[in-house]
C-alpha cells in the first residue's frame, strides 16, 4: 500500500491471496471509568483493521502511566477492558510493553489478515458513489463535556457505547465486494478524512450537512457553550481551503470537523449495492447509518468538498 493515501492501516502482501494488515493507536483517557477507557481504546485500534476489510488476529498492549499516581488496580481494569474487546472479535492479545509516562496512555498494536482481492483502501472512490456514514458525530464534543463535568448521564452512557463499538461490518462488506472505498472517521473529523479519501481517489465530494447524524441534540447546546476540544478547533480552521461551507451554520461546521474517537466508517457505495450494505450494517448492530452525500468528478479549481442541501 502507498503511504500517500493515508489509509487506516499498513498492508504487507504475504502471497497471491493473503496480506497482513497492521496498525497501532493509543491515547490518553477520555472517560473516567478505566474499564470503559480500555474498551474504547481497544475498539479504536481494532476498527482500523476492519476499515481495511481485514480481520484481526493478534494484538500487543501499549501502556504508559505515572507509577506514583495510578494504582495497579486501575491499570488492571484498563487492560481487562481492552482484553474484553479483543476477545469479542476473536483477536488474541499476546503481549505488550509498558513505560512510565507523565499521564496514562493505552492502546493496541494490531495485526490482521486480508484477502488481497478485497482490500478496502481509500483510493478507489468513483463519481456517483454514495457516501454512507455508520456512526453519528460528536464524540469530541461529548468527551470534552464529560471531562468538564457538564455532560448529562444519558449522553455519557450513549457516547461510551458508541465509542466501544467495533466497526466489524467493514470486513463482511469487503469480503462481499459491497463497498468501493472506505475510511474510518477519527481524529481529523469527517471532513478531514473525506479530504484524504478524495485526494487519494482523485475525486471531489458533495455533502448534505443536515443529513449527517449527531449523537444527541445535547451536542448542539454544548457547542454553543464553547465545549469544543482543541483538536476539533484545529480541524475546523484547516477546512477553510478544502471545503465550501455555503450557508452551513457554525454549529454544523464544528460538528463536521469534530475530532472523533473510535468513530464510524465512511463508505463509498454504489446505488445498486446500498440496500445490501444497509442490511449488513443492521445485522452487525449498526443503527445510525446515513447517506450524507456523494462522490463527484474532481474539481480542478476550488475546494474539494462542497456543502449542498
C-alpha positions in Angstrom: 0.0 0.0 0.0 1.2 3.5 -0.7 1.7 5.8 2.3 0.5 8.6 0.2 -3.1 7.5 0.5 -3.2 7.9 4.3 -5.1 4.6 4.7 -6.2 3.3 8.1 -3.6 0.6 8.3 -0.5 -0.7 6.5 -0.8 -3.8 4.2 2.1 -6.3 3.6 1.4 -8.9 0.9 2.3 -12.5 2.0 1.4 -14.4 -1.1 -1.0 -14.4 -4.1 -4.1 -14.5 -1.8 -3.2 -13.1 1.6 -1.8 -9.9 3.1 -1.1 -8.8 6.7 -2.8 -5.6 7.9 -1.1 -3.8 10.7 -2.0 -0.7 12.7 -1.2 0.9 16.1 -3.0 3.5 18.1 -3.2 4.8 21.7 -4.4 7.8 23.5 -4.9 9.3 27.0 -8.1 8.7 29.0 -11.3 10.3 27.7 -13.7 8.9 30.2 -13.4 8.4 34.0 -14.2 4.6 34.1 -10.9 2.7 33.5 -12.6 -0.4 32.1 -14.6 1.7 29.6 -11.4 3.6 28.7 -9.7 0.2 27.9 -12.7 -0.9 25.8 -12.8 2.4 23.8 -9.0 2.4 23.2 -9.1 -1.2 22.0 -12.1 -0.7 19.8 -10.5 2.3 18.2 -7.3 0.2 17.4 -9.2 -2.9 16.2 -11.5 -0.9 13.9 -8.6 0.2 11.7 -8.2 -3.5 10.6 -11.9 -3.8 9.8 -11.9 -0.5 7.9 -9.4 -2.1 5.5 -11.5 -5.1 5.0 -9.4 -7.3 7.2 -9.9 -9.4 10.4 -7.6 -9.0 13.4 -5.5 -12.0 14.6 -3.2 -10.8 17.4 -2.5 -7.6 19.3 0.0 -6.1 21.7 -0.8 -3.8 24.6 0.8 -0.4 24.7 0.6 1.0 28.2 2.0 4.1 29.9 1.2 5.5 33.3 2.7 7.6 36.2 3.6 4.8 38.6 3.2 7.0 41.7 -0.3 8.3 40.7 -2.1 5.4 39.1 -2.7 2.3 41.3 -2.2 -1.2 39.8 -5.9 -2.0 40.1 -6.7 0.9 37.7 -4.1 -0.3 35.2 -5.5 -3.8 35.5 -9.0 -2.6 34.9 -7.9 -0.8 31.7 -6.2 -3.9 30.4 -9.3 -6.0 31.2 -11.4 -3.6 29.1 -9.0 -4.0 26.2 -8.9 -7.7 26.6 -12.7 -7.9 26.6 -13.0 -6.0 23.3 -10.2 -8.1 21.6 -11.9 -11.3 22.7 -15.2 -10.0 21.3 -13.8 -10.2 17.7 -11.5 -13.3 18.2 -8.3 -11.3 18.5 -5.7 -12.7 20.9 -3.6 -10.2 23.0 -0.2 -12.0 23.1 1.9 -9.4 25.0 2.8 -5.8 25.0 5.0 -3.2 26.6 4.6 -0.7 29.4 6.5 2.5 30.3 6.4 5.2 32.9 4.7 8.3 31.4 3.5 11.6 32.9 -0.1 10.7 32.0 -1.9 7.4 31.3 -1.9 6.1 27.7 -3.3 2.9 26.4 -3.9 1.3 23.0 -3.1 -1.7 20.8 -0.7 -2.6 18.0 -2.9 -5.0 15.9 -2.0 -7.5 13.2 -4.8 -8.8 11.0 -5.1 -10.7 7.7 -7.0 -9.7 4.5 -7.7 -11.2 1.1 -5.6 -9.2 -1.3 -8.5 -9.0 -3.8 -10.8 -7.5 -1.1 -8.7 -4.8 0.5 -10.8 -1.7 1.1 -8.5 1.3 0.5 -9.5 4.9 0.4 -8.2 5.4 -3.2 -11.0 3.7 -5.1 -13.9 6.1 -4.8 -15.6 6.9 -8.1 -18.0 9.7 -9.2 -21.6 8.6 -8.5 -20.7 6.7 -5.3 -22.9 7.4 -2.3 -21.2 8.4 0.9 -22.5 6.4 3.9 -21.6 7.2 7.5 -22.1 4.4 10.1 -21.8 6.3 13.4 -23.2 9.7 14.5 -20.7 12.6 15.1 -19.9 14.5 18.3 -17.7 12.3 20.4 -15.0 15.0 20.7 -17.6 17.5 22.0 -19.2 14.9 24.3 -15.9 13.7 25.9 -14.8 17.3 26.5 -18.1 17.9 28.3 -17.5 14.7 30.3 -14.1 16.0 31.4 -15.7 19.3 32.4 -18.5 17.6 34.3 -21.3 19.1 32.2 -22.4 16.1 30.2 -25.7 14.5 31.1 -25.7 10.9 32.4 -27.7 9.9 29.3 -25.1 11.4 26.9 -22.2 9.8 28.8 -23.8 6.4 28.5 -24.6 6.8 24.8 -21.2 8.1 23.8 -19.3 5.4 25.7 -21.5 2.7 24.0 -20.8 4.2 20.6 -17.0 4.5 21.1 -16.9 1.0 22.5 -18.5 -0.5 19.3 -16.0 -2.0 16.9 -16.6 -1.5 13.2 -16.8 -5.2 12.5 -19.1 -4.8 9.4 -16.1 -3.5 7.4 -14.8 -7.0 7.0 -18.0 -8.6 5.7 -18.7 -5.6 3.4 -15.2 -6.0 1.9 -15.5 -9.8 1.6 -18.8 -9.5 -0.3 -17.4 -6.8 -2.5 -20.1 -4.3 -1.5 -18.1 -1.1 -1.0 -15.7 0.6 -3.3 -13.7 2.6 -0.8 -13.7 3.3 2.9 -12.0 5.0 5.8 -12.8 5.3 9.5 -13.6 8.7 11.0 -11.3 9.6 13.9 -9.0 12.5 14.9 -9.2 14.5 11.7 -13.0 14.6 11.8 -15.4 13.8 9.0 -14.2 16.5 6.6 -10.5 15.8 7.2 -10.9 12.0 6.5 -13.1 12.7 3.5 -10.5 15.1 2.1 -7.9 12.3 2.4 -10.2 9.9 0.6 -10.9 12.5 -2.2 -7.2 13.2 -2.7 -6.3 9.5 -2.8 -9.1 8.8 -5.3 -8.7 12.0 -7.3 -12.4 12.9 -6.9 -14.4 15.6 -5.1 -17.5 15.2 -2.8 -20.8 17.0 -2.1 -22.2 16.7 1.4 -25.6 17.5 2.8 -24.8 18.8 6.3 -28.4 18.2 7.5 -28.1 14.5 6.7 -25.1 14.0 8.9 -26.2 12.2 12.2 -25.4 13.7 15.6 -25.1 11.7 18.8 -27.7 13.8 20.6 -29.3 17.2 20.4 -27.4 17.9 23.6 -24.3 18.3 21.4 -25.7 21.5 19.9 -26.0 23.1 23.3 -22.5 22.0 24.2 -21.1 23.5 21.1 -22.9 26.8 21.8 -21.3 26.7 25.3 -17.9 26.5 23.6 -17.3 22.9 24.7 -15.0 22.2 21.7 -11.7 20.3 22.1 -8.5 21.8 20.7 -8.2 19.1 18.0 -11.6 19.9 16.7 -10.8 23.6 16.6 -7.6 22.9 14.6 -9.6 20.7 12.2 -12.2 23.5 11.8 -9.6 26.1 10.8 -7.9 23.6 8.4 -11.0 23.3 6.3 -11.0 26.8 5.0 -9.1 25.8 1.9 -10.7 22.4 1.3 -14.4 23.0 1.9 -17.0 25.3 0.6 -19.4 25.7 3.5 -22.0 27.6 1.7 -24.8 28.5 4.2 -23.9 25.9 6.7 -24.2 27.3 10.2 -21.4 27.4 12.8 -22.7 24.5 14.9 -22.8 22.1 11.9 -19.4 23.2 10.7 -17.9 22.4 14.1 -19.8 19.1 14.2 -18.5 18.0 10.8 -14.9 18.8 11.8 -15.2 17.4 15.4 -12.3 15.1 16.2 -13.8 11.7 16.8 -12.6 8.8 18.9 -13.4 5.4 17.7 -15.7 6.9 15.1 -17.7 5.1 12.4 -16.9 4.1 8.9 -17.2 6.4 5.9 -18.2 4.1 3.0 -18.3 4.7 -0.8 -21.2 2.6 -2.0 -22.9 2.3 -5.4 -26.6 2.9 -5.5 -27.1 -0.7 -6.7 -25.4 -2.0 -3.5 -26.9 0.4 -1.0 -29.7 -1.8 0.3 -27.3 -4.8 0.7 -24.8 -2.6 2.6 -27.5 -1.3 4.9 -28.7 -4.9 5.6 -25.2 -6.0 6.6 -24.8 -2.9 8.9 -28.2 -3.6 10.6 -27.2 -7.3 11.2 -24.0 -6.0 12.7 -25.9 -3.8 15.1 -25.1 -0.5 13.4 -28.3 1.5 13.7 -27.2 5.1 12.8 -26.1 4.6 9.2 -27.0 7.6 7.0 -26.3 8.6 3.4 -24.7 12.0 3.7 -23.7 12.9 0.2 -22.0 11.6 -2.9 -18.7 11.5 -4.8 -18.4 13.8 -7.8 -15.8 14.3 -10.5 -12.6 16.1 -9.3 -12.9 19.8 -9.3 -9.9 21.3 -11.0 -10.5 24.6 -9.2 -11.9 25.5 -5.8 -12.5 23.3 -2.7 -12.6 19.5 -2.8 -15.7 19.4 -0.6 -18.9 21.4 -1.2 -22.0 21.6 1.1 -25.3 21.0 -0.6 -28.9 20.9 0.5 
